[in-house]
Amino acid sequence: MNSKLRIHSVFFYINSWLFSICAVVVLAGIITVYPSAFTSSHVNLLLKDIKADQLFIHFLKAENHYFYRDMPTESYSLPGTLFKLATNTQPQDVRTFLGRELPGFSIFDTGIAVAGEGTDFTNLPVESAPPLEVLLKERELALDNGDGGNTSAPPAIPDKKSVLIYHSHSWESFAPLLKDVKDSNEAVSPNEQVNVIAVGKKLSEELATKGIGAEHDKTNTAAELKKKGWSWESSYSLARETVQAAMAENKDVKFLIDIHRDSLPREETTALIGQKQYARLFFVVGREHKNYEQNLKVASELHKALEAKYKGISRGVFVKGKSEGNGIYNQDLSERALLLEFGGVENNLDELNHSIEAFAEVFSEYYWKAETVNAEGN
């Protein structure tokens, strides 16, 4: 009888051992072929409720059951955490299961760090672009683009340039400035008078009147991408080369501002403040890099300062990871890097100019306050 029990025990041990090996191999296979990449933000989210001391106690109790006595109930489940890490899912969040099944649902992965007036998950920014051939197509300009009749000479730019303004998506244009645009996908142009380069030019001039020098890069991003044989998705990689070269050449650069425009209609991107119409703006912060927290702080402070003076001008601060955008946006290159979207596809030049002037006013106050603090600290 004892010999039979021993034989059964041996077989049970072997079967358990083989089953464990098979389970590990299957789990490793699932993780290897799983389509979503694990990022630091995913791991941080999954482990946010685990405390190091509790995890140590958990393993200690597994080895010596004496420590089970008088121990507080743990606030996490190790098997549940392992399941989340293995599958990259959040069972409590319905977006986990629908994000890859419903077209467009993955955009809800975008986080709203600071919500502006009217901002919610129904009007999140989305990144997309037509083929390069469309982006490079010359389009006829509108005869009356609402320039406000301003013919004054531009101000002199200060020699010390502490701000770099550039455009990862320089083709993004505004429908009222182009002729016969029927939908948002047609509001693209390489012409600097009607795309976001015009916004950057106006901003650099406004900052100059406040004593702040800005270097403005006017690279035709679509043309450079075509030369390299890259698609529009590589626009941030191309812009990175521009930013790194500018920072290497100019050690005075402290702020990076990447200017875009949104694709939502004007009812979402326009605000009446006082007697003027403003093109609303918002900030995008990438969370997949070391400077995330500092960049988020700067964007949030500027949002708050804008809202204090121009209530309703800012749509807020959005946070994006790699699953819903670039995730970095070259913001790892500086602790004061901004991705700033001015208005939407249907805003005209007057509305844009009002917002540029408002932002320049608020930004200059923020800038000079920081300069004063730094000077006193030295």
Order of alpha helices (4+ residues) and beta strands (2+ residues): alpha-alpha-alpha-alpha-alpha-beta-alpha-beta-alpha-beta-alpha-alpha-beta-alpha-beta-beta-beta-alpha-beta-beta-alpha
